[in-house]
């Protein structure tokens, strides 16, 4: 006789309820506190279920469905998913803030341990979220403050489109979310929440507010390139990464012959799809397995969205980023189409979509036919204003607002309006802008930038405000006003941009190290431009696809593979010297600090001198032995040995590159276009 344990029946129950797979809804179609899951939670409704299924909303009678009585009644809960508006896209203002610790930003920080609290307000208190783009709002989730005497009973929602809506809120403090589903999605540039009625009045506010826009399936995203951990047999035509973004999903072989993205046998092979400087919000990824054979190699697949390419270390490939969805365990069949999606409503932002195989640590080939990503372009800018702008700002403000863009990017800030109470030292009302690294980008400022205005920035006076470029991906605006005199305030347009200065610095150091590795003369180059120089100048574009951590090795490899430079050490050095001149001039012209070697102390210069001249001697010996300017042993050692001396290399070498003329600077098209797009 077969005896089954109670744990076996529990597993059967879990499987039947779907809980074993993490689905918090019941097959019976019931929901709510009267219909519990095995773990004791109230049953929910499948957010993706529609007409022929139970439906995505729970009625006040505990049934899942999709009618008005299920989704919009008093006590109904709508589980339909929407795309949560990114916190970086929300700029908040409020009727008042109790203190900086309870500022309006606390209601949009995704932290249920912080609150927005008004200063003694009840009825009439308001908070507003402003977006850098039109947002089609479908739902709001609001969490009250903990103290019932500070809870709001009724609120009104208003938008820039003129639409308004009234909603009742639960009194249960921070123990239960209030879900407000709009009858129809509303497109707006802002949403304002005003308190109409209260359970009590002290310092009313909200613990957390989440805004969801209508969930829309993003379109197919257009990549600009692809790379992979290795290429099988070094046959880039047949097995290169670009074959997975060529749009072809048919047979492995076609008119052009065999076309796959195919790596060598590795423990953790990867393929990276590059979407360029414009980051994307990825919702799902479709992977087309190869058709002809060997499809079972595809297993242990996960998708990572990141801003950086993988970097090789002693322990293997290092990948940072966020994982989309769950792992495809496999093995896959020949020609199988694999879809990996995030949770409903989930989007992950980044530049690269990386498909990586773990294989349980067993070496295997990654061999795919095509990879496609779906989603939308990420928001890269917006407008930040003072409270009530273009109306007058209130008195007694002391608040800090933070803007943040993707890691590895910086911000451009340009004022379109600026009118703050004038004082020669800005002692009354003033705005200060500070970078995330602590650097002051704009000192305490006030005045009027209108045509006949007067602006004070720290101890400097003028009639306008400069375009500001941040040093990091975070910028903080600190605005403070006193008890009297109000003006129309300020409006600043912000945009995410590439950190060209960091790229310039990396490239400058790469060329400086190349001068050592190729034992270049210390004398400045003269004479006509050579074909080698033209080719290497063009290859500066290729450095943009090099991981910053390995850009030096990457550049050495580019030189080694350039036919116009092979066995021409003098022309290589000629090109390196000329290009270095341009890079130094661009850094001095466009980036912070005219002194590029300010960190080079006497002791550091002495130490680096010994290291550099030792490496030069090693390179010279290797080149003499081989009879030509080869990379060994420099390719392996220069960048790592001299990593701490990069900033001092031009200080140590007796002859420094001479600063080019303005005509030479203007003739350097790549960086003029990147940094000065108006040229």
N, C-alpha and C positions, 0 to 999 in steps of 0.2 A: 504494500500500500504506500502510495506517495504522500509524504508529509510536507506541506508547504508552510514556511514560517510566516509570522505576522509581518516581518519586514518585506517579504516577497509581495504580499498583498498591498503593502504601502507603496512599493515601487510601481505595482500595477495601477494604483490610484493616481500616483504622480504622473505616470505616463498618460493615463486617460484624461487627466485634467490639463495636461500640457505643461504642468509646472516643472517637469523634468527638463524641459527645454527652456524654462524661464518665462513662459507666457502666463501672465496673470489674469487670464479669463477662463471661464468655465464652458464646457461644451453644451451645457444645458441652456445657454443664452441668458442665465440669470446673473445679477450683479448687485453690488452694494453691500452694506453692512449685514444684511440678513442672509447673505449667500457668500460664505467664506471659502477661501482657498485652504488647502491642507496646512499651510503655514500660519493660518489665522488671519491673513489679510483679507479685506473686502474684495470680492470679485470685481474685475474691470471688464471692459468691452474691447474687442479687437479694433484698434484704430484704423486698420486697413479694410475692415468688413463693410460691405455696402448692400445694395438692394436685395440680392439673392442670399444674403447671409444674415447674421444676427444684427449687424449694424454697429457703428462706432460710439454710440451714446447710451448712457444708462438713465432710464426714466426714474421718476420718484417712486415708482412701484417696483423697481428692481429688475426691469427687463431691458436687454440691449436692443437697439433699433436705430433707425435713421430719420424718424419723422420729427416734426416740431415738438410733439409731446415727449420725445426722447431727448432731444438736444437743447431745447430752449425754454423748458418749463422751470418753475421754481423748484429747486432741489435736483434738477437734472445735472448730470456730469457729462461733458463732451470730451471724449478721448481722442478725437481727430487730431492728428499731428499737424503742426505747422513748423516753419523754419523759425527758430528763435532768433530775434534780431540780435546781432553781435553787439556785445557791450561796448566795443571800441567805436561803434557807430552811433552811440547814444550820448548826447550832450544834455545835461539836465539843468533846469532852473526851478526855483521854488519861491513861494510867497515869503518864506523866512527859513533860516536854519537856526536851531537852538544853539549850536556851536559847531566848530570844525569837525568834532567827533561825531556829530549827528547831521552832517551835510547831506544834500539831496543825492550825491553820488553813492551814498551808502544804500540807497534803495535799488541801485542798479549794479551792485558789485558781485552778485551771485554768492553772497555770504549771508547766511541766515543768522549770523551772530552780530550783525551790525544793523542800525536803524537810521532812517531819516526822521527827525523830529522837528516840528515847527517851534517857533518861540512863543509859547503860550497861546497858540491859535487852536480853534476848533472848527466851527462852521466858517467857511470861506477860505480855509487853508488850501493851497494848491501846489501841485508839482507837475512839471512839464518835461517830456522827453522830445528832443529835436533830433532829426536824422539828416545825414548828408545827402540823401537821395529819397525819392518818393518810395514809401513803404506801404504795401497793401496789408493792413492789419486785419487779422482774422480772430484773434483771441488775446486776452490778457489774463495773467494769473497774479493775484495780489495776496500778500501775507501781511496781516495786521501786526501791530506792536503787541508786546506781551501783556501789558497792563490793560484790563478791560475799560478802565476809566479814561484811557486815551484812544479807544477804538472808534472807528468811523462806521456809521450805520448806513448812510446812503451817499453815493458819489455820482457826479456827472462827468461824462467823457465828452470832450470837444476836440475837433481837429481843424487843420488848415483848410479843409475842403468845405467847412461849414456844417458837417454832420455832427450830431450830438446824440447822446444816449445816457440813460439813467439806470443805475444798478444798485441793488441792496447788497450789503456785506454782512458776513457772519461775525458774531461777537467773539469767537473763540480764540482771540489773541493770536499767537504764532503757532497754534497747533493744527490749523487746517487752512489750506489754500482756498481763496475765493476765485473761481474760474468764471470769467465773463466772456462768453462767445458772442460775437457780433452777429446780428441777423444776416448781414451780407458783408463781405470784406470791404474795407474802406481804404482808399489810397490817400495818403496824407504825408506832409513833411514834418508834422509834429502831432503829438497827442497830449492833451492837458487833462489832469484828473483833479477835480474840485470837490471838496467836502461839502455836502448839502445838509447832512444830519449826523449826529454823533450819539454814542452811548454815554460819553462823558467827555469833559474838556480839561486837559492839562497842557500837554505839548503834543497834540495829535500829529500823526505822520504814518509811515508805513515801514515795515521791516524789509520787504523785498517786492519788487515789481518785475515781472517777466512779460515781454511783448512778443507775440508771435505773428509773423506775416503768413499770408496764404501759402500753403505748401505748393510749390510748382516744380515740376520735373525739369531740371536743367537740361540744356542741349549738349550736344557733343562738343567737347573742348578741342581747340586746335593747338597741337604741340608745335614747338619750333625745333626740337631736336631730341635725340635719344642717345643713351650710352649704356654700357653693361660691364659687368665685372671682368669679363674676358671675351674673346671672340674665337670660336672654334677654328683651329688650323690657321688663324690669322687671315682668314678669307672674308674680308669685309663686304664684298659684293654679295656672296651667298649667305653669310651668317652674321652680318653686322646688325647692330641695334636698330638702325634706321629702317630695317625691313619690317619692324613691328609697328611702324606708324605710316606705312605707305598706302593704307586703305584697302589692301588686298587680303581677302579672307578665304579665297578659293584654294585650289590645290597647292601643295608645297612647291611644286615646280610649275612655271608658266613660260611665257614667251621669253622672259629674261633668264630662264634657268631656275635653279633652286634658290628660294628666297625665304629665309627664316631668321629670327634672332636666336642665336645658338651660342652658348658659352662652352668653355671647357668643362670637364667634370670637376666640380667643386663642392665643398661642404655647404656653402651658403651663397650660391650664385644669385645675382640680382640684375634687374633691368630697370633703368630710370628714364621716365618720360619727362622732358623739360618743357615747361610752358612759358619760359622767358621771364622778363622783369615784371610782367603783370601777373601777380599771383591769382590763383583760382580757388574757388570753393568747390570741393569735390564731393559729390553725393554718391556716386557708384562708379565701379570700374568693371569693364567687360574684358575677359581674357579669352582669346581664341587659340585653342591648343592646336598643335600641328596635326595634319591629317594623315600623312602617308604611313607613319610608324611611330613607335617609341613614345606615344602619348602618356604611357604610365609613368614616365619620368616626372611628370608634373604632379607634385604632392607637397604637402606642408607649405602651401602658398599663403602668404599674407601681404597686404597692401599697406604701405606707409606713405603718409603725406608729409613732406618736409620742405624746409628752405635750403637744405644743404645736400650735396652729393655724399655718398658714403666715402669714408676715409680709411685707408689701410693702416693698421697698427700691428704691433708685434703679436697681438692676440687675434688678428683677422680684421674683417671689414667692420667698421663702426658706423652705425646708422642711428641718427636721432630723428625724432618726429612723432607723429600720432598715427596709431593703427586704425585703419578704416574697417569697420565690421568685424567679422570673425575669420578664423583661418580655414582655408579650404584644405581638408586633410588628404583627399584623393585616395588612391591614384586616379588620375583622369583618363578618360578614354580618348582614342584618336579623334580629333575634330571636335571635342567637347567644348561648348561655350560656357565659361565659368563667370558668374556674376557675383561680385563682392560689393555689398552695400553697407552703409552705416545704419544705425538705428533710425527709425522713421523720424524725419525732420532733421537728421544730423548732417552737417556739412563740416568739412575740415579744410582749412586754408593752407596753401603752400605753393611753392614753385614746382616741386618735383613730385611725381607719382612713382613710387618705387615698388616693383613687384619682386618679392624675395622668396626663395625657397629654403626651408630649413632641412627637410629630408631626414629629420632625426639625427643630423650630423653625418649621414652617409653621403659621400661624394656622388653627385649626379649632374647631368647636363640640364641646363634650362634651355628648352627648345620650344618656342612659341611662334604662332603665325601672325598674330595681331593683338594689340592692347589698345583699348579706347577708354577714355575717362569722360564722365558726364557731370555737369554742374553749371556754374556760372562764374563770371569774373568777379573777383573780390573787390570790395569798396576800397578806394585808394585816396579818398579825400572828402572834404566837407567844409562847413562853415561853423565857426564857434563865435558866439556873441556874448556881450555882457547881459545881465538880466534885463528884460523888458525892451531891449534894443529893437527897433530904433526909437522907442520911447525912453524916457529918462530912467536911469538906474535908481534903485532905492538907497536910502541912507543906511549906515552902519552895517555894511557888507564886509565880511572877512572870510573869503572862501578860496579854495584852490581847486581848479579843474584840470584833469589830466587827459591828454591825448596819447594814444599808443598805436603804432603801426607794427607791421610784422618785424620779427627779429632779423637783423641784417640790413634793414632799410632805415632811412632817416626821413625827416619832414622838411618841407618848404613852407614858410609862413609868410603871408602877404596881407597887410591890412588894407581894407577897402573903406573903413570909417574909423575915426579915433577922435573922441571929444570927451576929455576928462577934466574936471575942474583944474584950472591953471594955478600953479604956484612955482616960483623959481626953483624950489627944491622938492617939489611934489610931496609936501608934508601932509596934505589933506587926503585927497583921493589919488590912487595910483595903481598901475598895473606892472607886475614884474613877471618875466618869463625865465624859467630855469630848466635846463636840460636834465634828463634822467641821470646823467653822470655827475650832477652837481654844479656844472658850469652855468653861470648866469648868461643867458642869451640876450636878454634885454633888461637893463637895469630899471629901477623904479622910475616910471614914466607917467607923464600927464600932458595936458595941453590939447590943442586943436590942430589937426592936419589938413583942414580945409585950405582953400587957395590962399587966403591971407592969414593963415593960422600960425601958431607958434607951438612947437613941441619940445618938451624937455625929456631927455633920456639920461638919467644919472646927472652928471655935471655938464652935459653937452646940450646945446640948444640948436634948433633947426626948424624947418617947415614941413618935414615929412619923416616917415618911418622907413627904415631899410627892409628889404626882403631878408628874412632870417632863415638860416639853414641850421637844423639841429645837428648835434654830434652823435646822438643815439636815437633809438626808436621810441623814446618817451619824452614828452614835453609837458611841463606843468605851468599853468597860468594862475598867478596869485593876484586877486583883485581885492582891494581894500578901499572902503569909503568911510568918511567921518559922519557926523550927525547933521550936517547941513550941506546945501548946494548940490543940485543934481544936474547931470548932463545926459546927453543921448548915448554915451558909452562908446563901445568899439565893436568891430566885426572883423574877423580875420579868416581868410581862406587858407586852409591847410591841405597839403597833398603829400602822399607817400612818394618818395623818390629813391632811386638807388644811391648807395653810399659811394659816390665816385671817389671821394677823398681816400677812403680805405682801399679801394681798388688801385688808385694811383700810388699809394704807399707800398702796397704789396708788389706792384709792378716795378716801381723804382728799386726796391730791395732785390727783386729777382734779377734785374739788369746789373745792379752793383755786384751781386754775387757772381754773375756771369763774367764780369771783368776779371775777377780773381780766378775763376775756374779755367778761363781760356788764356790766362797769363797775358793780358792785354797791356800794351805800352801805357805808361803814365802820361804820355804827351797827348794833348788834344788832337783829335782827328781833323784833317784838312783834305781838300780835294773834292772831286765830284762824287755824286751819289752813285753807289754801285748797285748791281742787280741784287746782290745779297742783302744790302740794306733795304731796298724796296720790299723784298720778300719778307724780311723780318718785321718791318713796320706793319705790313699787312697782317702778320701773324699776331699782332697785339690783340686783334679781335678774338683770336682763339683762346687767349688767356682768360677771357670772361667765362669760359666753360670749365676752367681749372678749379678744383677745390682750393680754397684759400690756404689750407694747411700744406698743400703740395705744389703750390704755384711755381716754386723754384725748380723742382725736379721737372715739372711740366714744361717750363720754358727751355731748360737744357735739352729736353727731348725734342722740342720743336726746332731748335738750332741743329741738332744732330741729324734730323730727318730732312732738312732743307737742302735740296740738290744744289741750289745756287751758292751755298756756303761751304759745301764739303771740300776739305783740303785747301781752304782759303782763310787761314787764321787772321791775316791782316784785315781782310774785308769784314770778317766777323767782328773784330774789335772796332773797326771803323763804324760799323752799324750800331754796336752797343753804345759807343761813346756819343754818337749823335742822338740816339733815342733817349739816352739818359739825360742829355741836355734838355730835351723837350719835357720829360717827366718832371725834372726839378723845377723848370719854369712854371709848369702847370700847377704843381703843388704850392709854390710860392705865391702864385697869382690867385688861386681859387680856394685854398684850404687854410685852416687855422694855423697861424704862427709862421712868420717868415723864416725862422731859423730851424732848418730841418735836422740839425745835429745838436740840439740844445741838451740832450741827455748824455753827451760825450764828455765825461770828466777826464782829467789828465790820466788818472790811474786806468780808467777804462780804455782810453786811447792807447796807452802803453801796452795793456794786455792784449787788446785786439790787434795791435800792430804785429806782435809776435805771432799770433795765430794766423793772421792774414798772410804774412810773408812766409810762414811755414807752409801754408796751403799752396801758395804760388810756387814755391820751390818743388813741392810734390807734383803739382800739375806740369811744371816745366820738365821735370824728370820723366814723367809718363809720356809727355808729348815727344820728347827727344828720343825716347826708346822706341816709340812706334813710328816716328818719322812724320807725324802730322798732329794737328790739334784735335786730339780725341778727348772724350769725356772722362775716361777712367784715369785715376781713381776719383776725379772731382765730382762726377755725377752722384756717387754714393756718399761722399763725405762733406763737400763744401757747405751745403745748406744746413746740415745738422751741426757741423763743427762751428760754423760762424753764425748760428742763429741769434746769439746775443749781441753780435757785433754789426748787425745789418745797418743800424742807424749811424754807425760810426765809420763805415767803410770809406765814404768820400772824404771824411776827415783824416783818415789814416793814410790813404794814398797820396803821395806828394803833390801830384798835379790833379786839381779838381776840374770837372767839366765846366766849361765856360757857359755863362748864361746866354742863350740864343737871342737874336734880335727879335723885334716885334713881328717882322715879316716871317721869320721862321716859326714863331708861335702861331701866327694866323694860318700858316701852311700845314699845321698839324691837325688834320680834319677830324680825327676820331674824338679827341677830348674836347675840341671846340664845339662839336655837335652835342656831346653828352652833357657838358657843363653849361655851355652858352647856346641854347637851342635857337636863339634869335639870329645867330650868325649864319 
